[in-house]
Amino acid sequence: MKNYRAGFPILGDYLYANTASSGLIHESTIEWRRQHDQDFLKGASSMRMESAHIITDTRRAVGDFFGCTYENVALVQNFSIGLNLLLEGLDKRKKVLLLENDYPSVNWSFENRNFPISYCKIDEDLEENIRRKIETDQISILALSVVQWVNGVAIDLEFLSELKADFPELLIIADGTQFCGTTDFDFKASAIDVLGASSYKWLLAGYGNAFFLFKDRIKELANVKVIGFNAANADPKNRDGIRFAKKFEPGHLDTLNFGTLKHSLGLLTAMGKDGIASRLKSLSIKAKKEFSAVGLLEDVVISRKEHSTIFNVKGDDTMFRHLSSNGILCSQRGNGIRFSFHFYNTMEEIDKIVRILKEKI
């Protein structure tokens, strides 16, 4: 049996249930970063030239990991930057459907540009709510998080495929920041046209690196004006031939940060994406059962068939301080306390959290 906890020393000091806020970094990744900076210390510009392949290798690794062609992968510093660059190139007259209380960087990016917007409620009938709005409001763009940041409600990806079959012109833009790294996801086979994600959560890749994946059709729908020397591969002759995804990379990309992403993707691949997904499903089922038994979950979470490993339970400041004093790292989000479990968590840790919660219920 694999030891999923090895290489994460913080787990010896805390019960870490906070990946939805920040994922851990593996010791081997830290060692890679240390060697990278040591090489830069000694080699400076020559090292930069010799390590330029790291960016190309990372782009290819992202494509391989998520099932996207190399040419349609863009490396960006974070999800918010990538989405804002994309929206500057979209027709602002297109009607957009957003989810109420979705992650602010998703909704604000559309609202701030005055797109005509409809909103959909997140409840046990989320998918039917979306379908109804698309049918009645003449929606052209659906933008949403695959997994909701506050309570972990996850959109049914099969539903999105059915939706795209019924509305083939619908453009689906998704934030995968709370999703990517939790399952074996195939972008090509999905109904999503644009998927962006920051990598510091479930991909365990630290800060300053993210990516966007594009289907070919977006190239005809978005007139992205961003440009820079790096996008042309530092060759003036390439100015007018920059491919779509490279327009999201106008300036220098950091080999340390993006190399960290590549290293972490290799680590997750070695662990086994299927094994990680299976472990997370078991943790989700366990947490849902235990939190439900003590009456701490929202009806929307209890009523839905599938759920992520992010749970928001009823709890105030006193409860949060009680958890913290018992060495449990979690977050206050919305009106409750958010726990988020990754493969390095255990069933026993969920039992411990429930015991500590019961002390203050």
Secondary structure, DSSP 8 states (H G I E B T S, - for coil): ---TTTT-GGGGT-EE-BTTT-----HHHHHHHHHHHHHHHHHHHHHHHHTTHHHHHHHHHHHHHHT--GGGEEEES-HHHHHHHHHTTS-TTS-EEEETT--HHHHHHHHTTT--EEEE--STTHHHHHHHHHHHHT-SEEEEESB-TTT--B--HHHHHHHHHH-TT-EEEEE-TTTTTSS---TTTSS-SEEEEESSSTT---SS-EEEEE-TTHHHH-------TGGGTT-GGGGGG--TGGGG--S---HHHHHHHHHHHHHHHHH-HHHHHHHHHHHHHHHHHHHHHTT-S-HHHHH-S---SEEEEE--HHHHHHHHHTTEE-EEETTEEEEE--TT--HHHHHHHHHHHHTT-
